[in-house]
Structures are given as C-alpha cells and as structure tokens.
Amino acid sequence: MTTRIDITLNGNGTDHDIRVEPRRTLADALRQDCGLTGTNVGCEHGVCGACTVLLDGEPVRSCLMFAVQAQGRRLRTVEGLASADRLHPLQQAFTDHHALQCGYCTPGFLMLATGTLERHPDIDDESLRDVLSSNLCRCTGYQNILRAVREVRDAGRADAEGAR
C-alpha cells in the first residue's frame, strides 16, 4: 500500500489541496493533480528545462523536485503569466519574434526568462545568453528566443529610465 500525504500547492495564487505520494514530482503534481498542464515534461532528468517553473521567484526544474518540497511556497507556471485580456510581454515578444516553433520548450523558456528578468532586469547580453542556454530547444536555433527576451529586457530599461 502506498502512503499519500495531503499538501497544498499555491500555483499562480490559487491553492490546490492535493493528496500525493511523497515521491511524486512537482511537475507531475502540477500537471495531473492541479490541472496546470502548461508545464511540460521532457527529459525527466533536469537537462532540457521544459518543466521550468518559478518557486518563490526562482526558476527550478520541476521534474527534479518532489511536490512536498513546494508545500507552503509560491509557485508560478506559464498559466500565470497572461492576464485575462492580454499576453505577458514575454509571450507577446515570443510571438512577434517567432521564438517558438513546435512550442514544447516554450513554457520553460518563458518561465526561465521571467524569473531572470524579474531578478536581474539589467542582465547583460552575455549573461542572458548563458542563462538561456540552460534550456534546450531543437526547433528555433535560439536566436529568436534571445531577440524576444532582449526586447522585453530593453523595454523594461526604457520604462525605468522614463520613470526617472
């Protein structure tokens, strides 16, 4: 008989009371128990980044974490980016710059980029390239992803300078 534990995951501001085996991954709990299917599972070894979500603002590979480790912490998934009537600036930039093809890696890239720009809005190009290289994409060749994230970074800089 498998032991299950009651936990509450706070995904995108909504509490999800779920019952999981202690060994259930966060990625599986998000997808199967919370209905947040935008988080994709690729390699299941933490290499590809398709499962990247934000945990307390930090990008993490949800396939490498147990769901119980996220109890009491703030989770953001790709479903939490857009508002009801418009896309998040990164989602819009990915569309405008054709930074997706098959789309499988896109949620992970969006969450990685969101977490990075929120923590380091003045990240330089070399560091940004290094951060984004931690996720894998087999379709786009990365250049359009980099262009999209740069556009949002640079727009944030312009907004900050205009507010001075």
Secondary structure, 3 states (H helix, E strand, C coil): CCCCEEEEEEECCEEEEEEECCCCEHHHHHHHHCCCCCCCCCCCCCCCCCCEEEECCEEEECCCCEHHHHCCCEEECHHHCCCCCCCCHHHHHHHHCCCCCCCCCHHHHHHHHHHHHHHCCCCCHHHHHHHHCCCCCCCCCCHHHHHHHHHHHHHHHHHHHHCC
